[in-house]
């Protein structure tokens, strides 16, 4: 099981959009995928037509009352795949709501996420965590369970600041992980999102990223109205607009995730 977390301490950069598409794309390609919604806004849950509910909270805080089989909501493949490209795997979402904010207040065990999710390590291929922008002790626990991080970022100054803060936080956590005999979290990729084509400022920003981070900067995801249209339909692009350019970019992200060692 690989655990991949979407992070950036700046809101509105596309974490949930990428998390839902990565999870759906991997399921289409034949993997068993759990998308854990760890953002109190619950938008990854809503994206798949689910109600916000405290499943993640109950799973972590009341494990004897809430098992994974009770917490995981199976997603109908008709929501995220097509007849021409049907899902060969399975996708589950662990929904959340505002209760996620108080998870750190209910436990002092920073390893709670890692310990709990080990229970499904031999049952699923990927766990994808969608996270809130504001850092919290829940983030710290997710860090301890994470193998790889993907950082979405807009090509904008404030998003870059959030990116820098997030990478700095990872470096801090790595020292704690080392004390517990865990390896460093790997940065799988930095994904420029909401990029406007032929915009000099955005081109300059992506060049800055590439100069600093090299090959871990993935191909950009361009700003297109079809992303919003798919959200309104509570569909992912693989189902809503399978032939669009935006969908091609989403598949590029999925393929990069699949290639992570």
C-alpha positions as CSV (number, residue, x, y, z in Angstrom):
1,X,0.0,0.0,0.0
2,X,1.2,3.4,-1.0
3,X,0.0,6.4,1.0
4,X,0.0,9.7,-0.9
5,X,-1.0,13.1,0.6
6,X,-2.0,16.2,-1.2
7,X,-0.7,19.3,0.7
8,X,-0.3,23.0,0.4
9,X,-0.7,25.5,3.3
10,X,-2.6,27.7,0.9
11,X,-6.2,27.2,0.1
12,X,-7.8,27.1,-3.3
13,X,-4.8,25.6,-5.2
14,X,-6.5,22.4,-6.4
15,X,-5.8,19.8,-3.7
16,X,-9.2,18.3,-3.7
17,X,-9.6,18.4,-7.4
18,X,-6.3,16.5,-7.9
19,X,-7.0,14.1,-5.0
20,X,-10.4,13.1,-6.5
21,X,-9.0,12.7,-10.0
22,X,-5.9,10.8,-8.8
23,X,-8.1,8.4,-6.8
24,X,-10.6,7.9,-9.6
25,X,-7.9,7.5,-12.3
26,X,-6.0,4.8,-10.3
27,X,-9.3,2.9,-9.7
28,X,-10.1,3.0,-13.4
29,X,-6.6,1.6,-14.1
30,X,-7.3,-1.4,-11.9
31,X,-6.2,-0.4,-8.4
32,X,-8.0,-0.6,-5.1
33,X,-8.0,3.0,-3.8
34,X,-9.2,4.6,-0.6
35,X,-9.6,8.4,-0.7
36,X,-9.5,9.7,2.9
37,X,-11.1,13.1,3.2
38,X,-9.2,14.9,6.0
39,X,-10.4,18.4,5.2
40,X,-13.2,19.6,7.6
41,X,-14.9,21.1,4.5
42,X,-15.6,17.6,3.3
43,X,-15.3,18.6,-0.3
44,X,-13.7,15.4,-1.5
45,X,-16.8,13.6,-0.1
46,X,-19.2,16.0,-1.7
47,X,-17.3,15.7,-5.1
48,X,-18.5,12.1,-5.3
49,X,-22.0,12.9,-4.2
50,X,-21.6,11.8,-0.6
51,X,-23.0,13.4,2.5
52,X,-20.6,15.0,4.9
53,X,-20.3,12.8,8.0
54,X,-17.8,12.1,10.8
55,X,-16.5,8.8,9.4
56,X,-12.9,9.7,9.6
57,X,-13.4,11.0,13.2
58,X,-15.1,7.9,14.3
59,X,-12.6,5.6,12.6
60,X,-9.7,7.3,14.5
61,X,-11.3,8.2,17.8
62,X,-13.8,5.3,18.2
63,X,-12.1,2.4,16.4
64,X,-14.1,-0.2,18.3
65,X,-17.3,1.3,17.1
66,X,-16.2,2.1,13.6
67,X,-14.4,-0.3,11.4
68,X,-13.0,0.4,7.9
69,X,-15.8,-1.6,6.3
70,X,-18.2,0.8,8.0
71,X,-16.2,4.0,7.3
72,X,-15.4,3.4,3.6
73,X,-18.1,4.4,1.1
74,X,-17.9,2.5,-2.2
75,X,-18.2,4.8,-5.2
76,X,-20.3,3.7,-8.1
77,X,-18.0,3.4,-11.1
78,X,-20.7,5.1,-13.2
79,X,-19.7,8.3,-11.4
80,X,-16.1,8.3,-12.4
81,X,-15.6,6.0,-15.4
82,X,-17.3,5.3,-18.8
83,X,-18.5,2.3,-20.7
84,X,-15.6,2.8,-23.1
85,X,-13.1,3.0,-20.3
86,X,-14.7,1.2,-17.3
87,X,-13.2,1.0,-13.9
88,X,-11.0,-2.1,-13.5
89,X,-10.4,-1.5,-9.8
90,X,-12.4,-0.2,-6.8
91,X,-12.7,3.2,-5.2
92,X,-13.9,4.0,-1.7
93,X,-14.1,7.4,0.1
94,X,-13.9,7.9,3.8
95,X,-16.1,11.0,4.3
96,X,-15.5,13.7,6.8
97,X,-17.1,16.9,8.2
98,X,-16.3,19.6,10.7
99,X,-15.5,16.9,13.3
100,X,-12.1,16.5,11.7
101,X,-11.1,19.7,13.4
102,X,-11.3,18.2,16.8
103,X,-9.5,14.9,16.1
104,X,-6.3,16.2,17.5
105,X,-8.1,17.3,20.7
106,X,-9.3,13.8,21.3
107,X,-6.0,12.0,21.2
108,X,-2.4,12.7,22.0
109,X,-1.1,9.9,19.8
110,X,0.6,11.4,16.7
111,X,0.9,8.0,15.2
112,X,-2.8,7.3,15.3
113,X,-3.3,7.6,11.5
114,X,-0.4,5.4,10.6
115,X,-1.4,2.7,13.1
116,X,-5.0,2.7,12.1
117,X,-4.4,2.6,8.3
118,X,-1.9,-0.2,8.6
119,X,-5.0,-2.4,9.1
120,X,-5.8,-2.1,5.4
121,X,-2.2,-2.3,4.2
122,X,-2.7,-5.7,2.6
123,X,-6.2,-4.9,1.3
124,X,-5.8,-1.8,-0.9
125,X,-3.1,-0.5,-3.2
126,X,-3.3,3.3,-2.5
127,X,-4.5,5.6,0.2
128,X,-4.9,9.2,-0.9
129,X,-5.3,11.9,1.7
130,X,-6.9,15.2,0.9
131,X,-6.0,17.8,3.5
132,X,-7.0,21.2,4.8
133,X,-4.8,24.2,4.0
134,X,-4.5,25.2,7.7
135,X,-1.8,23.1,9.4
136,X,-2.9,21.2,12.5
137,X,-2.0,18.3,14.7
138,X,-4.1,16.1,12.4
139,X,-1.7,17.1,9.6
140,X,1.2,15.9,11.8
141,X,-0.5,12.5,12.2
142,X,-1.1,12.2,8.5
143,X,2.6,13.1,7.9
144,X,3.6,10.2,10.0
145,X,1.5,7.9,7.8
146,X,2.6,9.3,4.5
147,X,5.0,7.8,2.0
148,X,4.8,10.5,-0.7
149,X,3.5,14.1,-0.9
150,X,2.1,15.9,-4.0
151,X,2.1,19.7,-3.7
152,X,-0.4,21.5,-6.0
153,X,0.4,25.1,-6.4
154,X,-1.0,28.0,-8.4
155,X,1.7,30.0,-10.3
156,X,1.2,32.9,-7.9
157,X,3.2,34.5,-5.1
158,X,1.0,33.5,-2.2
159,X,0.7,29.9,-3.4
160,X,4.5,29.7,-3.6
161,X,4.6,30.9,0.0
162,X,2.3,28.2,1.0
163,X,4.4,25.7,-0.9
164,X,7.6,26.9,0.9
165,X,5.9,26.6,4.3
166,X,4.6,23.1,3.4
167,X,8.0,21.8,2.4
168,X,9.5,23.3,5.5
169,X,6.9,21.5,7.6
170,X,7.8,18.2,5.9
171,X,11.5,18.7,6.7
172,X,10.5,19.2,10.4
173,X,8.4,16.1,10.4
174,X,11.2,14.0,8.8
175,X,13.3,14.5,11.9
176,X,10.5,13.2,14.0
177,X,10.0,10.2,11.7
178,X,13.7,9.4,11.9
179,X,13.4,9.2,15.7
180,X,10.8,6.5,15.2
181,X,12.8,4.6,12.6
182,X,10.7,5.8,9.6
183,X,12.2,6.9,6.3
184,X,11.9,10.5,5.0
185,X,8.7,11.4,3.2
186,X,9.4,11.7,-0.5
187,X,8.2,14.6,-2.6
188,X,6.5,12.9,-5.5
189,X,5.7,16.0,-7.4
190,X,4.9,19.7,-7.5
191,X,1.9,20.3,-9.8
192,X,1.3,23.8,-11.2
193,X,-2.5,24.3,-11.3
194,X,-4.9,26.8,-12.8
195,X,-2.2,27.8,-15.3
196,X,-3.3,30.3,-18.0
197,X,-1.7,29.6,-21.3
198,X,0.4,32.3,-23.0
199,X,0.5,34.3,-19.8
200,X,4.0,35.7,-19.1
201,X,3.6,35.8,-15.4
202,X,2.6,32.2,-15.2
203,X,5.4,31.1,-17.6
204,X,7.9,32.9,-15.4
205,X,6.5,31.3,-12.2
206,X,6.7,27.8,-13.7
207,X,10.3,28.5,-14.8
208,X,11.1,29.5,-11.2
209,X,9.7,26.3,-9.9
210,X,11.6,24.2,-12.5
211,X,14.9,26.1,-11.8
212,X,14.5,25.3,-8.1
213,X,13.0,21.8,-8.1
214,X,13.9,20.3,-11.4
215,X,12.2,17.1,-12.6
216,X,9.8,16.9,-9.6
217,X,7.8,19.8,-11.2
218,X,5.1,18.0,-13.2
219,X,3.4,19.2,-16.3
220,X,1.0,22.0,-15.5
221,X,-2.8,21.7,-15.2
222,X,-4.4,24.6,-17.2
223,X,-7.3,26.7,-16.2
224,X,-10.4,25.4,-18.2
225,X,-14.1,25.9,-17.5
226,X,-14.7,22.1,-17.8
227,X,-13.2,21.6,-14.4
228,X,-16.0,23.7,-12.8
229,X,-18.6,22.1,-15.0
230,X,-17.6,18.7,-13.9
231,X,-17.8,19.8,-10.2
232,X,-21.4,21.0,-10.7
233,X,-22.3,17.6,-12.1
234,X,-20.5,15.8,-9.2
235,X,-18.4,13.9,-11.7
236,X,-14.7,13.7,-12.4
237,X,-13.5,14.5,-15.9
238,X,-12.8,10.9,-16.8
239,X,-16.6,10.5,-16.8
240,X,-17.8,14.0,-17.6
241,X,-15.6,15.0,-20.5
242,X,-13.4,12.0,-21.4
243,X,-12.0,13.5,-24.6
244,X,-11.2,17.0,-23.3
245,X,-7.7,18.5,-23.1
246,X,-8.2,18.9,-19.3
247,X,-8.9,15.2,-19.0
248,X,-5.7,14.4,-20.9
249,X,-3.8,16.6,-18.3
250,X,-5.6,14.7,-15.5
251,X,-4.4,11.4,-17.0
252,X,-0.9,12.7,-17.1
253,X,-1.0,13.3,-13.3
254,X,-2.5,9.8,-12.7
255,X,0.3,8.2,-14.8
256,X,3.0,10.1,-12.8
257,X,1.4,8.8,-9.6
258,X,1.4,5.3,-11.0
259,X,5.1,5.6,-11.7
260,X,6.0,6.5,-8.2
261,X,8.4,3.9,-6.7
